[in-house]
Amino acid sequence: MINLISNLIYPARHHASKVFNKLVEFNPIYKNLKHLPIIYLEGNKTKCRDEDTDRELKFHQESNFMYLTGAHDLPNASALVYVTNPGSINEQNISPNHISIILFIKPIDPLEVMWSGLPPSIDQLKKLLPDLTDIRYQIDFDDHLNSLINQFNPQILTLPKISHSKAQSDSALLKAIHEARTTKTDQEIQIMRYANQISSHAHTCLIKSINSPNIQSELDAESIFLFQSNRQGAKHQAYEPIFGYGHNAGTLHYNANDAKFPPNFQGVLLVDAGVEILGYASDITRTLPVGNNGKFTPESRSIYSIVLEMQNAALQNIKPGIDWQEIQIMMHKVAAKGLLELGILKNRTIDECYEEGHVVPFFPHGVGHFLGLDTHDVGGLPNGKVGKHATMKYLRLQRKLEAGNVVTVEPGLYFNEFLLEPVKGSEFVDDQVLKNYMNVGGIRIEDNVVVTEEGCENLTIVVKSIEDIEKLTDI
């Protein structure tokens, strides 16, 4: 597999320029200042599992710090980000050329060296992060900050969760960073394309082996995915993966992943898993036939066909300017059409099914969300509010799309006993027909998509048609 990011330079100053431009947009008072505020950030620290143990947890960088520095695997660091040219404050766009980013790292601790080895040196970090202005040890922080204060007399802003005696939090700063993160640079998209490439390979390997004698449980399936991810150099999963068979597939974030397949099981395994590369997530779901000679059962085939039709409809309509809520409405109407044709829903038109929320028990979540440095990435709800209709309650993205957005497209249909119990016996559900489909459990198909000027580009390269999946699972 070709490494798509071996020569990539992380564009930290470009990200910072986006943040400063958004900061001025959200808080115009900064236009009247002689100098824009300095941004002070802290990365995550090394953490232990509990207060009474020295068992360290796996380190993960704070996402906003990563966005403005690129220091994805460096604990206990801090940074100062500022505009070097005061005149640029009146420009329409503050250029990356007018941005300075100073990264401060911990000095070498002999005890840490004994246990964990030498950390990267300043010279090594400068080669890894060439877009940063300078990298220094923490001991130089106060002198550098005082020098900037004497030179510019600026405000110093930080994020609400950070405490520093000379810095104040401003909600506009967090909003500016979140908004900047909603549109991805070419470099970010390339990282996410690579993450999708690795995840797609791992999914494909699992599809090919899912009906082998060695796969007897959810955990067996997970081990194949993790092994193939690691083989391609991906040490980290973007989230706790989901491997749910049968009824477990009807739980949206099921992650026990420990159930054994019963003898002669014929059904599906829902696999929601994706690797993380340089802090950026992939988030892919495929639903695979287990048993039945690698073929979908008639019931699971029917439901899978509806879900695939839902996803295809979404992909065909993604473009700049479309409101994501429109895609959510479309998903519910396509699902309603399919469930009515199967006879699961009855006595309603497609529009009535949407207006009255009758698909919600089968499709309770949103069709997708922003993707980036967080799996459920920031900025999807710019006003912090969700639509009032039942179909919008768990939609994490409720705004118009722009070129550069990266979104997941993940429709699904679920037969969760707990969620469906309240609608059994109702005039719009045929209980006898529904009973035939309860063993399906759940089916979801999820791809990662970049919004382009013309429409969208699908980063996910795993087969998903029934015919293509069954070709790979055929034993």
N, C-alpha and C positions, 0 to 999 in steps of 0.2 A: 504494500500500500504506500502510495506517495505521500510524504509529509507535506501538507499544504501550507504549513506555517513556519518552516525552518528558517526562512529569511525575513520573517515579518517583524516590523518595528511597531511597537505599540504606540498609538497616537495620543499620548497623555495630554500634550499641550492643545491639540485640537479639541479634545474633550473639555478641557478647562475653558477654552474660548467659548464653546457652546454654553457652558454653565454661566460664565460671566454675562453673556448676551441675554440669557434667560433671566438672570438675576436683575438686570437693569429693566427688562420688560415687566417683570412681576413687581418690582419696587422702584418706580421711576425717580424716587428721591435721590437715588445714587447718581443720577445724571448731574446733579447740582454739586457733587463733591469734587474736590480737587483730585482725589485719588480714590479709586474703587477699593472696597474692603479687601483685606488679606483673608484668605480662607485657611483655617487651621484644621487639620484632620488627624485622627489617630486610627491606625490599623488595629486589627484584633490582636489580643495577647494570647500567649500560650495558656491553655486552661487545663485544669485537672478535673477528673470525673466528679469528685466530691471534695468537700472542704477538708475531710480527714484522710485523704489519700494523695499520694504523689503520682498516681496513674494519669498520665497526660492523655488528653483527647486529641484526635486527629485535627490538625490546624486547618482552618478555612478563613481566608481573608475577608474582612468587611467589604461589602460590595462597592460602596461609594468611594472608599479609599482605593480599592483596586481600579475603579473607573478613572480616577484622577492621577494615578501613579503607575499602574501596570505591575505593581509589586504583589503578585498573586500568592507567593509562597514565602512571605517574609514577616514573621511575627514581631510584635513589640516595636513597630516603627511608627513614625509620625511624619507629617509633611506640611509645608507652607506653600500655598499657591497664590500668586499675585500677578497683577498687571504691571509691567515695568515701565510702560510709556504712559504718563498721565494724560497726554493729549488724545490717546486712543479712546478715552471714555466718551468723547463726543462723536466718534465715528459710528457709522451705521452698524458695522460689525467689528468687534474686537478680534484682531487677528491672532492666530497661534504664535506668530512671531513676536508678539508683545506680552507673551506669557512666560513666567518663570515658575518652575516647580523644584523645590528643594526637598529631598528625602533625607530623613534623619533615622539612623539605625543604632541599635544597641552596640556598645563597645564589646569587645571579645571578653567573655567570662571563662576563665580557666576551668571551672567546674563543669560548665556546659560543654566545653570542648572535650573534657574527659568522657562525659556520658554520650554526647551526640556528635562529636566531631567538629571541625572548624566550620563556621558559617561562611557564606560567600564574602569575599573581601570587597572593599569599596571599588577597586579597579574591576573586579569581576562583575559587580552589579552595574557599573557604568557601561560595560559592554552589552549586558543583557537589557538594559533600559536606556538606550542612547538618546531618547527624546527628553529625558529629565535634564534640567539645567545643572544640577549638582547633587551629589550624595555625600553626606557628612555623618559623623558620629553625634549621638545625642548631646554630648558634652558641649557642642558648639551651638546648640539650639538657642539658648537665651541671648548670647551675644549677637547672633544673626537677627533674631526677632527685634531686639533693642535697636539695632542698626536700621532696620526698616522703619521702626516707629520714629526714630530721629529724622530719617530722610523724608518720609511721606506723611507722618502723623495720621495714619489710617485707622478706620475701624477694623477690628479683628472679629471675624465671624466663624462660628463653628456649628456643629450639628447638635440638636437637643440632648442627645445622650452623652455628649462629651463635656467635661468640666475642665476649664482652664481659667486661671485668675485674670488673664488679660483678654479673654475672648467672651463674646456674647452670642447666644443662639438667635437665629432669625429664621422663622418658618419659611420665608421666601427662599433661603438658601437650599433647604432640603427639597422644596418644590422645584427649584431651578435644576438641581442635579437630577431629580427624577424625570423631569421633562426632557432634559438633554439625553438621558439614557433611552428614551422611547424610540429614537431614530438611530440606527446603527451606521457606523462608518464602514468603508469597504474592508478595513482590517478586521473589525469585529465580525462582519459577515463571513469573512474567510475562516476565522477561528470556528465559528458555528457550523460552517460547511464541513470543516474537518471533523468536528465532534459528531456531526450527523453521519459522516462517512464511516467512522469507527463503529458507531452504534448500529448503523444499518448492516454492517458486516456481521456484527455479533447477533443481531436479530435473524439474519439469513442463515447463519450457522445453526442457530437453534431450530428454525423451521425445518431444516434438513434432517435434524437428528431427533425431533420431538417424538417420533414413534419408534425409536430404536429401543431394544430391550433394556438399555442402560438408564432410560428415563422413566422412573417409577413414581416420581413425586414432584411437587412444585419446587422443592429445594434442589432436586436434580436438574431441573430446567434452569433455575437461577444460576447454578454453578457453571453451566455451559456458557451462559451469557457473560458472567463475570470473567471466566477464563479467556474468552475470546476478546473481551474488552482489554484485559491486561496484556494479552499478547500483542495488541496493536499500540501499546504504550499509554493507555488511559488508566491511570491509577485510581481515579475517583469517579463515583457515580454522582449524577447531578441531584439525586433524591433517593429516598428509600424505594427500591424497585418493587413492582407489584407482579406477582405470579399467582394468579388465582384460577383454579379450575372449577367448573360446574357452578354451584351456588355461590362460591367465593368470588366468582367474577362479577357478581351483582353488587359487591361492596366497592364503592368508588376508589377508596384509598386502602384497600386490603393489603397488608404487607406481612402477615404471619409467614406466608410462603413455606409452610411446613407440612401441608396435608399430602398424604399418599394417595395416588390414584387407585380406586377400587378395582378389583379384577374385572376385566371385560368392560371397563369404562368406555363409553362413547359420548363424547361431548366436546367442549372447547376449553382451552387454556388462554386466559387473557394475560398478555405480557406487556406491561407498561414500564419501560426502562430506557435510560439514556445516560451516556457518559458526560463528564465535564472536562473541558480542556481550557487551561489558562483561566479558570474561573467561569467560563461560559458554558451554559447548559444546552444539552439536547434533550428532547422529551418525545419519545416515540412509543406508540402502542400498536401491537398487532394481536389478533385473536386467531388461534390456531386450532385445527381439528385434532383431537386426540382419540386414538382407537378408531374403530370403523374403517380400518385399512387406510387411514390417513385422509378420509373424506368427511366433509361436513354432513351431519344428519339432516334430513329434510327440514326439520324445524330450525336448526341453527343456520342452515343455508338461507332460508327465507328471511330471517332476521338480519343476517350478515348483508344480504342484498339491499335491504332498506338502509342500513347504516352506510354502506358504500355509496348508495345513491345520495344520501344526505351529504357526505363529504364531497362528492363530485360537484354537487350543486354549489357548495360553499366555495370550492376552488375556482369554479368558473366565474364567480361573481366578486372575488377579491380584487380590489383595485383602489388607488388613491381616491379619497372622497366618500367612499361608502361608509355608512355608519355600521359598526359591528353589531348593533342591535338588530339591524335589518337582516344580517346573516343568521342571527339567533331565531328570529321569527321564521325565516325560510326553513331552518332545520326542523322546527316544530311542525310546519305545514307538510314538509316532505315525509316526516315520520308519521303524521296523522294519516296521510294518504296510504302509506304502506300498511299501517295497523288496521285501517278500515278495510282494505282489500283482503287482508288475512281474516277478518271477522273478529279480531280481538276487541277493537272499538266498534260501536254500532250506534245507530239512531242519531247521528250527528253528521253535519257536513265538515269538510276540512277546516273551513273558517271558524265554525262553531267549536271544533276541537281546540283550535288555537285560543280563541277568545275566552273559553271556559277553562283552559289549562288542563285538558284531559291527557295530554302527552307527558305532562310534568312527572307523574309517578314512574314513567318508563324512561324519561330523559331529564333527570332533575338538575343537571349541572349545565354550565355554559359551554358553548361550542369551542371556546378557546380563550387564550390569554396571551399577553406579551411574554416573550422569552428573551433571556439575555444573561446577565450576571446572576440573576435569580431565576429559578424555574418558573415561578409565578412572578414575572418581572414587574417592576414598578411603573406607575404612570397610567395604568389602565382605567382608573377612576379619578380623573383630574379634579372633580368636585367632591370626591369622597362619598358620592351618593349613587344608589342603584335605582333602576327603573321600578315602578310600582307593580307592574304586571308579574304574575306568578312565574313566568318564564325567565324573568330577568334577575331573580333573587340571588342567584349564584353565578352570574355572568361577571367575570373579573375584568372584562374589557368593555367599556361602554363609552365609545367616542368614535369619531371618524378616523379612518386609516390614512396614513401618509406613506409616501415612498420612503423606504428605509426601516419601517416597522418590521419586526420579526414576530410572527404569531404562530401559535399552535392551532391546528384544525382537527378537533377531536370529538366528533359526534359519537353517540353511543345509545344503545337501548338495553335496559336492564330489567330482570325479572326477580326483583328483591321482594321476598315474602312480606317483610315488614312494611315496605313502602306501598305495596299493592293491596294489602289487607283492607285499608279504608275504602277502596273503590270497588272491591268485590261486591257483587249483588246490586250494583248501581245500574241505572238504565242505559248507560253508555259503554259498559264493559260486558262482554259475553263470557261468563265464568267458565263454561265448558270448553270454549276455544282457548281461553287463556291458560287453562290447566295443561293443555298440550304443549305449551311453550315454557312452562316454569323451569324445566330442567335445563333450558339454555343457559340460565344464569345471567350472563351479561356479555355484550359484544361492543367493543370500541375500536375505532381505527383512528390513529393520530399521526399527522405529519407536521413538519416544521417548515414554515413558508416565509419568504421575504417578499414584502410588498414592493413592486417595481413601478416605474412610471407607466408601463403598459398593462400591468396586471399583477402577476406574482410569479416567483420562482420557488419550486418545491426543493428544499434541501435534502429531503428524506428519500432514500433510494432502495427501499425494501418493497418487494412485490406485495400486492394487496388484493388483486382480483382473486375470486374463488378458484378459477382455473389455474392461475400461476402458483397459488399457495398449494393446491392439491398436487401439482406436478412435483413440488419440492418435498411434500410430506408423504408421497406415494411410496409405500414399502412393498 
